[in-house]
Amino acid sequence: MCGASASTDATECSHCGSQLATVSCPSCFGMMFRGAKFCSHCGAAAQRMEVDPTAPRPCPRCGDETKAVVIGATCLRECPKCEGLWVDAESLEQIYKDRERQVAFLGTAVDLPLSPDSKIEVVRYLRCPVCRALMNRVQFAKCSHVIVDVCKAHGTWFDKDELRRIVEFIRAGGLDEARAREIKELERKRREFELARSAASSGGYLNEHPSGGHTFSAWDIAASVAAGIFDSWN
């Protein structure tokens, strides 16, 4: 519009305010300049098409009306103001599966993130654009350092670049690492449960503590550990 230069991660011109980029990469969901044929993040060809929405959906972050778009084979809602993405549960599951298949075919392409974002964020709970209930804030895979807003029944809200960061995390083998951590934690709890059960079978009971209080019996400890294991499974 004005001829000024812009960085590759800019989404609007710092001089005249014109919009420069839109979420359109069908592979990594990164930002691409309008008119670009290939993604500057992963090199995939652009495939984006706006469609008629089935129902209005306000942006959970800024309140503007989101646009219904098809990016590659994925249907989602895109906010033209804050550039966040709303992805329904079914579409998101397919994204995760497709990216894991890419990992199996291509192998690990990049390093896993080593540390969380150092920015201090003021926590604000967002409402689901479908049911309007407050969504849960969840760290994806518990070790990705990407916190997203989730409505279990309807979908997930991604602020700008969050979905791209998650796709990079998956491609780097992050889900395998997350599963390994979960298995390790379950094994630790299983060992604790076995120790507590062994103590209970040898006659554990409620003891008087020298300080005048009580210590829990081995049966209580076993029940507590078992409850933790079942919570992890669920």
N, C-alpha and C positions, 0 to 999 in steps of 0.2 A: 504493500500500500504506500509506504513512505520511502522505501529504499534503504532503510537503516539495517545494520547487521544485527544478527540474533544468534544466541548460542543454541546448540543442538537440543538442549533440554528445556528451552523456553517454550511456553505455551501461548504467550501473547507478546506483542511488540512492546518494549519498554518505552518507546518514543510516542507511538500513536495509539497503542491499545488494541490493535487489530489481532484477532485470534490467529495463531500460527499453526497449531497442532490439534489433533484429535486422536482419541484412542482408536486405533484401527488395525494394529498388527494382529493377524489371526493366530499367530504362533505364541508370542510372548506377552501380548496385550500391552506393549509399550507405546509411548507417544510417538506419533509420526507427523511430519509436516504435511499439511494439505497439499495434495498433488504429487507427493512422493510415491514412487512405485515400489520401493523396498524399505523395510524397517531398518533404522540405523542401529538398533540394539542387536537384532539376530539375523537380519538379512532376508527375512521372509517377504514374499510378495504381498502387497496390500490387497485386502478383500473386505470391504465394508459397505453395507447397504442399509439405508434407513427404511423402516417399514411402518405401516399403520399400527398404532398401539391398540391392544385389546381393551385396555382400561387405563385411566390416568394413574400415574405413580409419582408422588412428590419426592424430591431428593431428601433423604434423611438428614443431610448435612446443612444444606442452604435453603431448602424449601422450594426451589424452582422445579418446574415440571421436567421430568426426565424424558429422553428420546428412546424409542424402541429401535434397536439396531441389530443387524446380523453381522457378526465379525467372523469370517470364515464359515464354520458350521454352527457357531454358538449364538444363541439368542440372548440378549441382555438389555439392560436399560442404562443409558449414559446421561450424566448431567453435563450440559454444555457450559455451566458456570464454574463449578468446582472440579469438574472432570473426574468425579467419582463414578463407580460402577455398581449397579445392583444386578446380582446373578442369582437366579432361582436355584433351589437345592439340586434339582435334576441336572441342569446345565453345568453346575459347578462340579458335580461328581464326575461328569463326562470329561471336563477339562483336566481334572486330576488324573483320571485313568489314561487319557491320551498322552499326557506329559510323562507319566511313568513308563508307558510303552516306548516313548522316544528315548528315555534313559536306557532301557534294555537294548535298544537298537544302536544308539550312538555312544553309549558309555558316559562316564562322568566328564562333563565338559568344563566346569568351573569349580573353584574352591567354595566350600561352605562358608557362610558368614561367620566371622569370628567373634564379633561383639555386637550388642544391641545399639540402636540409634541413641546417640548421646543427648538428643534434644529433650528438654523437659516439656511434657505435654499436659495441658489441663484436661482432665478426664471429663468427657461429656457423653452421657448415654443417649443413643439415638433411637428413634422410633421406627419400627418396621413400616415401609411404605404400603404394605398390604393390609396388615391387621392393626397397625398403629400402636402395638405393644412395645415397651422398651426392650431393646435387644441386649444380649449378653456380649461383653467384650472378651474375646478369646484369643490367646496366642496360638497361631496355627502350628500344629504338631508339637506344641510345648517347647520348641527349641529353635524356631525360625526367626524370632525377634520381630515378627510381623503380627500386630494385634488388629483383628478385624471385628466387625460387629455382626452378630449372628442371630437370626430368628430361626429356630430349629424347624419350624413348620413351613417357612416360606422362602428363605434364602439368606444371602450374605451381602453386606455392604462393604465395598473396598474404596477407601480414599485413594486419591491420585497416586499411581505407581505401586500400590500395595499388591494388586494381582500380579503385576509383572515380577515383583520381588518374590512372590510365592512360587511362580512358575520357575524362576531361576533356582530357587531353593530345591524344588522337586527335581529339576534337571541335574542338580549337583549331587543327587543321592540323598537329600535331606530326609526323605520319608523312611528310607532304609535305616538311617541313623536313629530317627525317632522311634522306630519299631524296636531296634536293638536296645535302646534305653528303657523302653517300656517292659521288654522281656526281662532285662536285668533287674528292674525294680520288682516285678512280680516274683522273680526267683528269690530275691532277698526277703520278700514278705512270706513266701512259702517256707523258707528256712526258719523264719521267726515263728511261724505257725507250728511247724514240726517240733521245734524246741519247746514251745509252750504246751503242746499236746503231750509231749514226752514227760514234762514236769507234772502235768495234771494227772497222768496215768500212774505216776509214782506217789500220788497222795498229796497234791498241793491243796492248801486251804488258806483261809484268811488269818493272817498272823498279826499279833500286836507289835506295833513299832515301838522301839525304846523311847521315842519322843512322846508317846501317848497316842499317836495316830494309828492308822491301819495300813497294811500293804495288801494289794489285791491278790486273790488266789490265782493259781495257775490256770484254773478254768476261766476266770475273768480275762486274763491276759490272752488266752487262746481265742476266746470269743471276739475280743477287740481286734486282734490281728486278722482273724477270718473276715470280719466285717470290712477291714481295709482292703483285703484282696477282692472281695465281691464288688466293692465300690470301684476298684480299678477296672474290673471286667466290664462293668456297666458304664 
